[in-house]
Amino acid sequence: MDLRQLEYFVHVAELGSFTRASAFLGIAQPALSRQVRALEVELRQPLFERNGRGVTLTEGGKRLLAHGRGILQQVQRARQEMDEARGVPSGHLAVGLPPSVSRVLAAPLVAVFRARFPRATVTVVEGLSAYALEWLQIGRIDCAVVYNVAPGPAIDLVPVLDEELYLVSARAPGEPRVGPPVALAELAGHELVVPGRPHSIRMLLDAALVAAGHKARVGVEIESVPAILDLVQHHGLHAVLTLNGVRSHGHEDVFTVRPIAPARGASRLVTTQWIATSAQRPRGPLVNQATLLLRELMLRLWSLPTTADSSASVTSQPIA
């Protein structure tokens, strides 16, 4: 069985059309049809049912597709391991990023990754930390940036930096960009737009308020940082975010941020960013070098000054 014929068959099956598959593969449709027909002759059965809208798989085609995908993945993995044996990072890397981190990190990560690893490809998947940990365990992604996760035997975690949380409000005319610290009792009186559980910021906020004898006054639950900031700016709600979360809005001067004063004897509200990888699967040169690149970019980008930095007492602190 010719691997090229198998690859052509899989693309036709997945795209449901010889026309779309030929365009994707960059080959003439008659040549593609001949290769698939040769495979059908070798296997002595039809693999597709042709119709006016494209093609559908026969029962034999469905069985071959299941095997074909696995065979092609094994061939790709073999090629990747041969390159890795020579110390050349290659293959495909899938990275999970929280939405707020993705807005700052995704574009620089892709640009530097392509320049540094020309033989590799990268996919960025957005999702909350809880989802990213699940994706790591099932193999959907290879590494992830996550917030405030508990260590476990299935996941390897490397802390990168801490970010302090602030109360974010719409800025009134003449109001400073950085206001005085806000006590937890005062914060509990503001109507908040915050992510739902199990978002790490929400979990931190609820735990701090409960420990101080208060409860968050939640007006809206939403997990999109741009939507949160729009509601703060235009609808009189308040949010609890990091400075870099506010910076992702692009117009941070329309907000006032206030450090959150901890309860007596308690620590400041700080969220930690970690790089997570699976502890159950081997890591090749690409994953190892890509996680170093992630850390490098995070420390560089999160150290950039924000308009609030000159007055705020704490911003992003790297972890040694």
Secondary structure as a PSIPRED ss2 file (coil, helix, strand):
# PSIPRED VFORMAT (PSIPRED V4.0)

   1 M C   1.000  0.000  0.000
   2 D C   1.000  0.000  0.000
   3 L H   0.000  1.000  0.000
   4 R H   0.000  1.000  0.000
   5 Q H   0.000  1.000  0.000
   6 L H   0.000  1.000  0.000
   7 E H   0.000  1.000  0.000
   8 Y H   0.000  1.000  0.000
   9 F H   0.000  1.000  0.000
  10 V H   0.000  1.000  0.000
  11 H H   0.000  1.000  0.000
  12 V H   0.000  1.000  0.000
  13 A H   0.000  1.000  0.000
  14 E H   0.000  1.000  0.000
  15 L H   0.000  1.000  0.000
  16 G C   1.000  0.000  0.000
  17 S C   1.000  0.000  0.000
  18 F H   0.000  1.000  0.000
  19 T H   0.000  1.000  0.000
  20 R H   0.000  1.000  0.000
  21 A H   0.000  1.000  0.000
  22 S H   0.000  1.000  0.000
  23 A H   0.000  1.000  0.000
  24 F H   0.000  1.000  0.000
  25 L H   0.000  1.000  0.000
  26 G C   1.000  0.000  0.000
  27 I C   1.000  0.000  0.000
  28 A C   1.000  0.000  0.000
  29 Q H   0.000  1.000  0.000
  30 P H   0.000  1.000  0.000
  31 A H   0.000  1.000  0.000
  32 L H   0.000  1.000  0.000
  33 S H   0.000  1.000  0.000
  34 R H   0.000  1.000  0.000
  35 Q H   0.000  1.000  0.000
  36 V H   0.000  1.000  0.000
  37 R H   0.000  1.000  0.000
  38 A H   0.000  1.000  0.000
  39 L H   0.000  1.000  0.000
  40 E H   0.000  1.000  0.000
  41 V H   0.000  1.000  0.000
  42 E H   0.000  1.000  0.000
  43 L H   0.000  1.000  0.000
  44 R C   1.000  0.000  0.000
  45 Q C   1.000  0.000  0.000
  46 P C   1.000  0.000  0.000
  47 L C   1.000  0.000  0.000
  48 F E   0.000  0.000  1.000
  49 E E   0.000  0.000  1.000
  50 R E   0.000  0.000  1.000
  51 N E   0.000  0.000  1.000
  52 G C   1.000  0.000  0.000
  53 R C   1.000  0.000  0.000
  54 G E   0.000  0.000  1.000
  55 V E   0.000  0.000  1.000
  56 T E   0.000  0.000  1.000
  57 L E   0.000  0.000  1.000
  58 T C   1.000  0.000  0.000
  59 E H   0.000  1.000  0.000
  60 G H   0.000  1.000  0.000
  61 G H   0.000  1.000  0.000
  62 K H   0.000  1.000  0.000
  63 R H   0.000  1.000  0.000
  64 L H   0.000  1.000  0.000
  65 L H   0.000  1.000  0.000
  66 A H   0.000  1.000  0.000
  67 H H   0.000  1.000  0.000
  68 G H   0.000  1.000  0.000
  69 R H   0.000  1.000  0.000
  70 G H   0.000  1.000  0.000
  71 I H   0.000  1.000  0.000
  72 L H   0.000  1.000  0.000
  73 Q H   0.000  1.000  0.000
  74 Q H   0.000  1.000  0.000
  75 V H   0.000  1.000  0.000
  76 Q H   0.000  1.000  0.000
  77 R H   0.000  1.000  0.000
  78 A H   0.000  1.000  0.000
  79 R H   0.000  1.000  0.000
  80 Q H   0.000  1.000  0.000
  81 E H   0.000  1.000  0.000
  82 M H   0.000  1.000  0.000
  83 D H   0.000  1.000  0.000
  84 E H   0.000  1.000  0.000
  85 A H   0.000  1.000  0.000
  86 R C   1.000  0.000  0.000
  87 G C   1.000  0.000  0.000
  88 V C   1.000  0.000  0.000
  89 P C   1.000  0.000  0.000
  90 S C   1.000  0.000  0.000
  91 G E   0.000  0.000  1.000
  92 H E   0.000  0.000  1.000
  93 L E   0.000  0.000  1.000
  94 A E   0.000  0.000  1.000
  95 V E   0.000  0.000  1.000
  96 G E   0.000  0.000  1.000
  97 L E   0.000  0.000  1.000
  98 P C   1.000  0.000  0.000
  99 P H   0.000  1.000  0.000
 100 S H   0.000  1.000  0.000
 101 V H   0.000  1.000  0.000
 102 S H   0.000  1.000  0.000
 103 R H   0.000  1.000  0.000
 104 V H   0.000  1.000  0.000
 105 L H   0.000  1.000  0.000
 106 A H   0.000  1.000  0.000
 107 A H   0.000  1.000  0.000
 108 P H   0.000  1.000  0.000
 109 L H   0.000  1.000  0.000
 110 V H   0.000  1.000  0.000
 111 A H   0.000  1.000  0.000
 112 V H   0.000  1.000  0.000
 113 F H   0.000  1.000  0.000
 114 R H   0.000  1.000  0.000
 115 A H   0.000  1.000  0.000
 116 R H   0.000  1.000  0.000
 117 F C   1.000  0.000  0.000
 118 P C   1.000  0.000  0.000
 119 R C   1.000  0.000  0.000
 120 A E   0.000  0.000  1.000
 121 T E   0.000  0.000  1.000
 122 V E   0.000  0.000  1.000
 123 T E   0.000  0.000  1.000
 124 V E   0.000  0.000  1.000
 125 V E   0.000  0.000  1.000
 126 E E   0.000  0.000  1.000
 127 G C   1.000  0.000  0.000
 128 L C   1.000  0.000  0.000
 129 S H   0.000  1.000  0.000
 130 A H   0.000  1.000  0.000
 131 Y H   0.000  1.000  0.000
 132 A H   0.000  1.000  0.000
 133 L H   0.000  1.000  0.000
 134 E H   0.000  1.000  0.000
 135 W H   0.000  1.000  0.000
 136 L H   0.000  1.000  0.000
 137 Q H   0.000  1.000  0.000
 138 I H   0.000  1.000  0.000
 139 G C   1.000  0.000  0.000
 140 R C   1.000  0.000  0.000
 141 I C   1.000  0.000  0.000
 142 D C   1.000  0.000  0.000
 143 C E   0.000  0.000  1.000
 144 A E   0.000  0.000  1.000
 145 V E   0.000  0.000  1.000
 146 V E   0.000  0.000  1.000
 147 Y E   0.000  0.000  1.000
 148 N C   1.000  0.000  0.000
 149 V C   1.000  0.000  0.000
 150 A C   1.000  0.000  0.000
 151 P C   1.000  0.000  0.000
 152 G E   0.000  0.000  1.000
 153 P C   1.000  0.000  0.000
 154 A C   1.000  0.000  0.000
 155 I E   0.000  0.000  1.000
 156 D E   0.000  0.000  1.000
 157 L E   0.000  0.000  1.000
 158 V E   0.000  0.000  1.000
 159 P E   0.000  0.000  1.000
 160 V E   0.000  0.000  1.000
 161 L E   0.000  0.000  1.000
 162 D E   0.000  0.000  1.000
 163 E E   0.000  0.000  1.000
 164 E E   0.000  0.000  1.000
 165 L E   0.000  0.000  1.000
 166 Y E   0.000  0.000  1.000
 167 L E   0.000  0.000  1.000
 168 V E   0.000  0.000  1.000
 169 S E   0.000  0.000  1.000
 170 A E   0.000  0.000  1.000
 171 R C   1.000  0.000  0.000
 172 A C   1.000  0.000  0.000
 173 P C   1.000  0.000  0.000
 174 G C   1.000  0.000  0.000
 175 E C   1.000  0.000  0.000
 176 P C   1.000  0.000  0.000
 177 R C   1.000  0.000  0.000
 178 V E   0.000  0.000  1.000
 179 G C   1.000  0.000  0.000
 180 P C   1.000  0.000  0.000
 181 P C   1.000  0.000  0.000
 182 V E   0.000  0.000  1.000
 183 A E   0.000  0.000  1.000
 184 L H   0.000  1.000  0.000
 185 A H   0.000  1.000  0.000
 186 E H   0.000  1.000  0.000
 187 L H   0.000  1.000  0.000
 188 A C   1.000  0.000  0.000
 189 G C   1.000  0.000  0.000
 190 H C   1.000  0.000  0.000
 191 E E   0.000  0.000  1.000
 192 L E   0.000  0.000  1.000
 193 V E   0.000  0.000  1.000
 194 V E   0.000  0.000  1.000
 195 P C   1.000  0.000  0.000
 196 G C   1.000  0.000  0.000
 197 R C   1.000  0.000  0.000
 198 P C   1.000  0.000  0.000
 199 H C   1.000  0.000  0.000
 200 S H   0.000  1.000  0.000
 201 I H   0.000  1.000  0.000
 202 R H   0.000  1.000  0.000
 203 M H   0.000  1.000  0.000
 204 L H   0.000  1.000  0.000
 205 L H   0.000  1.000  0.000
 206 D H   0.000  1.000  0.000
 207 A H   0.000  1.000  0.000
 208 A H   0.000  1.000  0.000
 209 L H   0.000  1.000  0.000
 210 V H   0.000  1.000  0.000
 211 A H   0.000  1.000  0.000
 212 A C   1.000  0.000  0.000
 213 G C   1.000  0.000  0.000
 214 H C   1.000  0.000  0.000
 215 K C   1.000  0.000  0.000
 216 A C   1.000  0.000  0.000
 217 R E   0.000  0.000  1.000
 218 V E   0.000  0.000  1.000
 219 G E   0.000  0.000  1.000
 220 V E   0.000  0.000  1.000
 221 E E   0.000  0.000  1.000
 222 I C   1.000  0.000  0.000
 223 E C   1.000  0.000  0.000
 224 S C   1.000  0.000  0.000
 225 V H   0.000  1.000  0.000
 226 P H   0.000  1.000  0.000
 227 A H   0.000  1.000  0.000
 228 I H   0.000  1.000  0.000
 229 L H   0.000  1.000  0.000
 230 D H   0.000  1.000  0.000
 231 L H   0.000  1.000  0.000
 232 V H   0.000  1.000  0.000
 233 Q H   0.000  1.000  0.000
 234 H H   0.000  1.000  0.000
 235 H H   0.000  1.000  0.000
 236 G C   1.000  0.000  0.000
 237 L C   1.000  0.000  0.000
 238 H E   0.000  0.000  1.000
 239 A E   0.000  0.000  1.000
 240 V E   0.000  0.000  1.000
 241 L E   0.000  0.000  1.000
 242 T E   0.000  0.000  1.000
 243 L H   0.000  1.000  0.000
 244 N H   0.000  1.000  0.000
 245 G H   0.000  1.000  0.000
 246 V H   0.000  1.000  0.000
 247 R H   0.000  1.000  0.000
 248 S C   1.000  0.000  0.000
 249 H C   1.000  0.000  0.000
 250 G C   1.000  0.000  0.000
 251 H C   1.000  0.000  0.000
 252 E H   0.000  1.000  0.000
 253 D H   0.000  1.000  0.000
 254 V H   0.000  1.000  0.000
 255 F E   0.000  0.000  1.000
 256 T E   0.000  0.000  1.000
 257 V E   0.000  0.000  1.000
 258 R E   0.000  0.000  1.000
 259 P E   0.000  0.000  1.000
 260 I E   0.000  0.000  1.000
 261 A E   0.000  0.000  1.000
 262 P C   1.000  0.000  0.000
 263 A C   1.000  0.000  0.000
 264 R C   1.000  0.000  0.000
 265 G C   1.000  0.000  0.000
 266 A C   1.000  0.000  0.000
 267 S C   1.000  0.000  0.000
 268 R C   1.000  0.000  0.000
 269 L C   1.000  0.000  0.000
 270 V E   0.000  0.000  1.000
 271 T E   0.000  0.000  1.000
 272 T E   0.000  0.000  1.000
 273 Q E   0.000  0.000  1.000
 274 W E   0.000  0.000  1.000
 275 I E   0.000  0.000  1.000
 276 A E   0.000  0.000  1.000
 277 T E   0.000  0.000  1.000
 278 S E   0.000  0.000  1.000
 279 A C   1.000  0.000  0.000
 280 Q C   1.000  0.000  0.000
 281 R C   1.000  0.000  0.000
 282 P C   1.000  0.000  0.000
 283 R C   1.000  0.000  0.000
 284 G C   1.000  0.000  0.000
 285 P H   0.000  1.000  0.000
 286 L H   0.000  1.000  0.000
 287 V H   0.000  1.000  0.000
 288 N H   0.000  1.000  0.000
 289 Q H   0.000  1.000  0.000
 290 A H   0.000  1.000  0.000
 291 T H   0.000  1.000  0.000
 292 L H   0.000  1.000  0.000
 293 L H   0.000  1.000  0.000
 294 L H   0.000  1.000  0.000
 295 R H   0.000  1.000  0.000
 296 E H   0.000  1.000  0.000
 297 L H   0.000  1.000  0.000
 298 M H   0.000  1.000  0.000
 299 L H   0.000  1.000  0.000
 300 R H   0.000  1.000  0.000
 301 L H   0.000  1.000  0.000
 302 W C   1.000  0.000  0.000
 303 S C   1.000  0.000  0.000
 304 L C   1.000  0.000  0.000
 305 P C   1.000  0.000  0.000
 306 T C   1.000  0.000  0.000
 307 T C   1.000  0.000  0.000
 308 A C   1.000  0.000  0.000
 309 D C   1.000  0.000  0.000
 310 S C   1.000  0.000  0.000
 311 S C   1.000  0.000  0.000
 312 A C   1.000  0.000  0.000
 313 S C   1.000  0.000  0.000
 314 V C   1.000  0.000  0.000
 315 T C   1.000  0.000  0.000
 316 S E   0.000  0.000  1.000
 317 Q E   0.000  0.000  1.000
 318 P E   0.000  0.000  1.000
 319 I C   1.000  0.000  0.000
 320 A C   1.000  0.000  0.000
